[in-house]
């Protein structure tokens, strides 16, 4: 079963007498416990797609189902949805964390007693019980983000929309929020993650969908997509300087094969050449051999910049 099933989404606007196709034929699906990173440059149609999924705007074409319910026809579908917006925009800053949780819990259909109980459980889970009576505006940026995530979860949704969850956080707070996101997914909640911090997307996501000019141009498991763009280049690092470790004849042979040498490193293209170079290096002490791999940032830039 898929918690989110969006099929054939399309949205067209009229702007300055022209027709602008903001989204065209977008399909997205997320299973329970899965994190899908939905990435794209500004103006690609990402925000419009998310608004259609969240029931904020109606698609001109296609359908959305959250736990088999249509958010554009059935208001109960929205009770299966939680959202954390960039900049903690789902919080009232003058209220305390517990007051925020009670207020938004009731808005999402919980009784006041249920909202208070769920709020207290989340504050304890997120290690915020000692701050439950402090105004949100007086909390650290990292704590505010934890409260924002708690508010999005107070009614136990099946789908969580996360927009830039670690933006502006320090290293420690970022690691804390990443851990919470992984914990939430492990509990069975499906997560749609949007961020421009592609290292965060790579670390957290199970799959990646990249949108450009209103259409999804790539959707694959994260590591598989990165692997496809990783070349067959290798880096050999020696324990010492090449000049001291290798005879002039060996260095000449390596240079004749097109091997690049810098300091105590050699850069080799191709697995076959790697084994030949390793044989030539004998008995020089090798510190490590590693394959040069792409990262999600390189993959993203390559895909969105292609004509």
C-alpha positions as CSV (number, residue, x, y, z in Angstrom):
1,X,0.0,0.0,0.0
2,X,1.2,3.5,-0.8
3,X,0.5,6.3,1.7
4,X,0.8,8.9,-1.1
5,X,-0.3,8.2,-4.6
6,X,-0.2,11.2,-7.0
7,X,-0.8,10.3,-10.7
8,X,-0.7,12.5,-13.8
9,X,-0.7,15.8,-11.9
10,X,-0.9,18.9,-14.1
11,X,-1.5,22.6,-13.4
12,X,-1.7,25.5,-15.8
13,X,-1.7,29.2,-15.0
14,X,-2.4,32.3,-17.1
15,X,0.3,35.0,-16.6
16,X,0.5,38.2,-18.5
17,X,-1.7,36.9,-21.3
18,X,0.4,33.7,-21.6
19,X,-0.4,30.1,-20.6
20,X,2.3,28.7,-18.2
21,X,2.3,25.0,-17.6
22,X,3.7,24.9,-14.1
23,X,3.3,21.1,-13.6
24,X,2.8,18.5,-16.3
25,X,2.2,14.7,-15.8
26,X,3.9,14.3,-12.4
27,X,3.6,10.9,-10.7
28,X,4.8,10.4,-7.1
29,X,4.3,7.5,-4.7
30,X,5.5,7.0,-1.1
31,X,5.2,3.8,0.9
32,X,4.9,3.7,4.7
33,X,8.3,4.3,6.4
34,X,9.8,5.7,3.2
35,X,11.5,9.0,2.7
36,X,11.2,10.5,-0.8
37,X,13.4,13.6,-1.5
38,X,11.5,15.8,-4.0
39,X,14.2,18.1,-5.5
40,X,14.2,20.8,-8.2
41,X,15.5,24.2,-9.0
42,X,13.5,27.3,-8.3
43,X,10.5,27.6,-10.6
44,X,10.6,23.9,-11.6
45,X,7.0,23.2,-10.3
46,X,8.0,21.7,-6.9
47,X,5.9,24.0,-4.7
48,X,2.9,23.8,-7.0
49,X,3.1,20.0,-6.8
50,X,3.3,20.0,-3.0
51,X,0.3,22.4,-2.8
52,X,-1.7,20.0,-4.9
53,X,-0.7,17.1,-2.7
54,X,-1.6,19.1,0.4
55,X,-5.0,20.0,-0.9
56,X,-4.2,23.8,-1.1
57,X,-4.8,24.0,-4.9
58,X,-6.8,21.8,-7.2
59,X,-4.9,20.1,-10.1
60,X,-6.2,20.7,-13.6
61,X,-5.4,17.1,-14.4
62,X,-4.5,14.0,-12.4
63,X,-5.4,12.7,-8.9
64,X,-4.0,12.7,-5.4
65,X,-4.7,10.1,-2.7
66,X,-3.4,10.1,0.9
67,X,-4.0,6.8,2.5
68,X,-6.6,6.1,-0.3
69,X,-8.5,9.4,0.4
70,X,-8.7,12.4,-1.9
71,X,-7.7,15.6,-0.1
72,X,-9.6,17.7,-2.7
73,X,-12.9,15.8,-2.0
74,X,-12.6,14.3,1.5
75,X,-11.5,16.6,4.3
76,X,-10.7,13.5,6.4
77,X,-7.7,12.9,4.0
78,X,-6.1,16.0,5.4
79,X,-6.1,14.5,8.9
80,X,-3.6,12.0,7.5
81,X,-1.2,14.8,6.6
82,X,1.3,16.8,8.7
83,X,3.6,19.5,7.5
84,X,6.7,21.4,8.6
85,X,7.3,24.5,6.7
86,X,10.5,26.4,6.2
87,X,11.2,28.8,9.1
88,X,8.8,27.1,11.6
89,X,5.8,28.7,10.0
90,X,3.5,26.2,11.7
91,X,4.1,27.6,15.1
92,X,2.7,30.5,17.2
93,X,5.9,32.0,18.7
94,X,4.2,33.6,21.8
95,X,2.7,30.3,22.9
96,X,4.6,27.5,24.7
97,X,5.4,24.2,23.0
98,X,2.6,22.5,24.9
99,X,0.1,25.2,24.0
100,X,1.0,24.9,20.4
101,X,0.6,21.2,20.5
102,X,-2.8,21.4,22.2
103,X,-4.1,24.1,19.8
104,X,-3.0,22.4,16.6
105,X,-4.1,19.0,17.9
106,X,-7.6,20.3,18.4
107,X,-7.6,21.9,14.9
108,X,-6.7,18.5,13.5
109,X,-9.7,16.8,15.1
110,X,-8.4,15.6,18.5
111,X,-10.2,16.4,21.7
112,X,-8.4,18.7,24.1
113,X,-7.5,15.8,26.3
114,X,-6.2,13.8,23.4
115,X,-4.2,16.7,22.1
116,X,-2.6,17.4,25.6
117,X,-1.7,13.7,26.0
118,X,-0.2,13.4,22.5
119,X,1.6,16.7,23.0
120,X,3.2,15.6,26.3
121,X,4.3,12.3,24.8
122,X,5.9,14.1,21.8
123,X,7.7,16.6,24.1
124,X,9.1,13.7,26.1
125,X,10.1,11.8,23.0
126,X,11.9,14.9,21.6
127,X,13.5,15.7,24.9
128,X,11.6,19.0,25.3
129,X,9.6,18.3,28.5
130,X,11.7,20.8,30.4
131,X,10.8,23.5,27.9
132,X,7.1,22.8,27.6
133,X,6.1,26.0,29.5
134,X,8.6,28.4,27.8
135,X,7.6,30.6,25.0
136,X,8.6,29.2,21.6
137,X,10.3,32.5,20.7
138,X,12.7,32.1,23.6
139,X,13.9,28.6,22.5
140,X,17.0,27.9,20.4
141,X,16.6,27.5,16.7
142,X,17.1,23.7,17.0
143,X,14.5,23.4,19.7
144,X,12.0,25.4,17.7
145,X,12.5,23.0,14.8
146,X,11.9,20.1,17.1
147,X,8.6,21.7,18.3
148,X,7.6,22.3,14.7
149,X,8.1,18.7,13.9
150,X,6.2,17.6,17.0
151,X,3.2,19.9,16.1
152,X,3.1,18.3,12.6
153,X,2.9,14.8,14.3
154,X,0.5,15.6,17.1
155,X,-2.5,14.0,15.3
156,X,-0.5,11.0,14.2
157,X,-0.5,11.6,10.4
158,X,0.5,8.9,7.9
159,X,2.2,11.4,5.6
160,X,4.6,14.1,6.7
161,X,5.7,17.0,4.4
162,X,9.1,18.3,5.4
163,X,10.3,21.6,3.9
164,X,14.0,22.5,4.6
165,X,14.0,20.8,8.1
166,X,17.7,21.6,8.8
167,X,18.0,25.1,7.2
168,X,19.9,27.5,9.5
169,X,20.7,24.9,12.2
170,X,24.1,24.4,13.7
171,X,25.9,21.1,13.3
172,X,24.6,19.6,16.5
173,X,21.0,20.6,15.9
174,X,21.2,19.3,12.3
175,X,22.3,15.9,13.5
176,X,19.5,15.9,16.1
177,X,16.8,16.7,13.5
178,X,18.2,14.1,11.0
179,X,18.0,11.5,13.8
180,X,14.4,12.5,14.5
181,X,13.4,12.3,10.8
182,X,14.9,8.8,10.6
183,X,13.1,7.8,13.8
184,X,9.8,9.1,12.4
185,X,10.2,7.1,9.2
186,X,11.1,4.0,11.1
187,X,7.8,4.3,13.0
188,X,6.0,3.9,9.7
189,X,5.2,7.5,8.6
190,X,5.8,8.3,5.0
191,X,7.9,11.4,4.4
192,X,8.1,13.8,1.5
193,X,11.3,15.8,1.9
194,X,12.1,19.0,0.0
195,X,15.4,20.8,0.5
196,X,18.1,22.6,-1.3
197,X,20.7,21.0,1.1
198,X,21.4,18.1,-1.1
199,X,23.8,16.4,1.4
200,X,20.8,16.2,3.8
201,X,18.7,14.8,1.0
202,X,21.3,12.2,0.2
203,X,21.8,11.2,3.8
204,X,18.1,10.8,4.7
205,X,16.2,9.7,1.6
206,X,15.4,6.2,0.3
207,X,14.5,7.6,-3.1
208,X,14.9,10.8,-5.1
209,X,12.6,12.4,-7.5
210,X,14.0,15.4,-9.5
211,X,11.6,17.8,-11.2
212,X,12.6,20.3,-14.0
213,X,10.3,22.5,-16.1
214,X,7.2,20.9,-14.5
215,X,8.1,17.3,-15.2
216,X,9.9,14.6,-13.2
217,X,13.1,13.8,-15.1
218,X,14.5,11.2,-12.7
219,X,13.1,9.0,-9.9
220,X,15.2,6.2,-8.4
221,X,16.6,4.8,-5.2
222,X,19.0,7.5,-4.0
223,X,22.2,5.3,-3.9
224,X,21.4,3.7,-7.2
225,X,21.0,7.1,-8.9
226,X,24.3,8.3,-7.4
227,X,26.0,5.0,-8.5
228,X,24.9,5.6,-12.1
229,X,26.8,8.9,-12.2
230,X,29.9,7.6,-10.4
231,X,32.8,7.1,-12.8
232,X,35.4,4.3,-12.8
233,X,38.2,6.4,-11.4
234,X,40.4,5.4,-8.5
235,X,42.7,7.2,-6.1
236,X,45.8,5.4,-4.7
237,X,47.4,7.0,-1.7
238,X,50.9,5.9,-0.6
239,X,52.5,6.1,2.8
240,X,55.2,8.6,1.8
241,X,56.2,10.8,-1.1
242,X,56.2,9.3,-4.7
243,X,59.6,10.8,-5.4
244,X,61.1,8.9,-2.5
245,X,59.2,5.6,-2.9
246,X,59.4,5.0,-6.6
247,X,62.3,4.7,-9.0
248,X,62.6,7.0,-11.9
249,X,61.8,4.1,-14.3
250,X,58.6,3.3,-12.6
251,X,57.5,6.9,-12.5
252,X,58.2,7.1,-16.3
253,X,56.1,4.0,-17.0
254,X,53.2,5.4,-14.9
255,X,53.4,8.7,-16.7
256,X,53.4,7.0,-20.1
257,X,50.2,5.3,-19.2
258,X,48.5,8.6,-18.5
259,X,48.6,8.2,-14.7
260,X,48.3,11.5,-12.9
261,X,50.6,11.8,-9.8
262,X,50.3,14.4,-7.1
263,X,52.3,14.3,-3.8
264,X,51.6,10.8,-2.5
265,X,48.5,10.2,-4.6
266,X,48.0,8.6,-8.0
267,X,44.8,8.9,-10.0
268,X,43.8,6.0,-12.2
269,X,41.0,5.6,-14.7
270,X,39.5,2.1,-15.1
271,X,39.6,-1.1,-13.1
272,X,42.0,-2.8,-15.5
273,X,44.5,0.0,-15.3
274,X,44.2,0.0,-11.5
275,X,45.5,-3.6,-11.2
276,X,48.4,-2.8,-13.6
277,X,49.4,0.3,-11.5
278,X,49.2,-1.7,-8.2
279,X,51.6,-4.2,-9.7
280,X,54.0,-1.5,-10.7
281,X,53.9,0.1,-7.3
282,X,55.1,-3.1,-5.5
283,X,56.6,-3.0,-2.8
284,X,55.7,0.6,-2.0
285,X,53.5,0.8,1.1
286,X,49.9,1.7,0.2
287,X,47.8,3.6,2.7
288,X,44.5,3.3,0.8
289,X,42.8,2.7,-2.5
290,X,39.4,4.3,-3.0
291,X,36.9,4.8,-5.8
292,X,36.0,8.3,-6.7
293,X,32.2,8.5,-6.4
294,X,29.7,11.2,-7.4
295,X,27.4,12.7,-4.8
296,X,23.8,13.8,-5.1
297,X,24.8,17.4,-5.7
298,X,26.8,16.4,-8.8
299,X,23.9,14.2,-10.1
300,X,21.3,17.0,-9.5
301,X,23.4,19.7,-11.3
302,X,24.0,17.4,-14.2
303,X,20.4,16.4,-14.7
304,X,18.9,19.9,-14.3
305,X,21.5,21.6,-16.5
306,X,21.1,19.2,-19.4
307,X,19.3,20.7,-22.4
